[in-house]
Amino acid sequence: TGGIAPRTWRLLRGRLPRGLRLDRQLGLVYGSPRRQGIYGVTFEVADALGVRFFTRLVIDIRGPLPS
């Protein structure tokens, strides 16, 4: 929340699990992961004024996974 629209998200460090994607306008991670594992990622969001915020997440994928 907060900031001045439009906001733009990007993956700054790490990799999303194969099969997941980032919606750069909404900051939403979506899709169907293809592998189990623990993935550390850092996202950056910038608003229309260029104000930036960073957040680090750990994504823990556990099975069973879609084939």
PETA-V442449 format. One record per residue. N is the residue number from 0. RES is the residue in one letter. PHI is phi as a letter, one per 40 degrees, with the letter a starting at -180 (* if undefined). OMEGA is omega in whole degrees, 0 to 359 (none if undefined). D_FIRST is the distance of its C-alpha to the first C-alpha in Angstrom with 1 decimal. Layout:
{{N;RES;PHI;OMEGA;D_FIRST} {N;RES;PHI;OMEGA;D_FIRST}}
This chain:
{{0;T;*;178;0.0} {1;G;g;181;3.8} {2;G;g;181;6.9} {3;I;b;179;9.6} {4;A;c;359;10.3} {5;P;c;175;11.9} {6;R;b;179;10.2} {7;T;b;180;12.8} {8;W;b;172;12.9} {9;R;a;175;16.2} {10;L;c;186;18.2} {11;L;c;180;19.4} {12;R;a;178;21.9} {13;G;g;179;23.6} {14;R;b;172;24.1} {15;L;c;175;22.7} {16;P;d;178;25.4} {17;R;d;181;27.7} {18;G;g;177;26.7} {19;L;b;180;22.9} {20;R;b;177;20.9} {21;L;b;171;17.5} {22;D;c;188;16.0} {23;R;c;178;15.1} {24;Q;c;183;13.1} {25;L;c;184;11.1} {26;G;g;184;11.1} {27;L;b;174;13.2} {28;V;c;185;16.4} {29;Y;a;177;19.2} {30;G;h;179;23.0} {31;S;b;181;25.9} {32;P;c;183;26.7} {33;R;b;183;30.4} {34;R;b;171;31.0} {35;Q;c;177;30.4} {36;G;i;178;29.2} {37;I;b;187;26.6} {38;Y;b;175;24.5} {39;G;c;181;22.5} {40;V;b;175;19.9} {41;T;b;179;17.6} {42;F;b;173;14.8} {43;E;b;172;13.7} {44;V;b;178;10.9} {45;A;b;178;11.9} {46;D;c;185;10.8} {47;A;c;179;13.7} {48;L;c;180;14.8} {49;G;g;176;15.3} {50;V;c;185;12.9} {51;R;b;175;12.7} {52;F;b;181;11.1} {53;F;b;174;13.2} {54;T;a;179;13.2} {55;R;b;179;16.4} {56;L;b;170;17.1} {57;V;b;180;20.5} {58;I;b;183;21.2} {59;D;b;181;24.3} {60;I;b;178;26.2} {61;R;b;184;29.1} {62;G;c;358;31.8} {63;P;c;182;33.2} {64;L;b;177;31.8} {65;P;c;180;32.5} {66;S;c;none;35.6}}
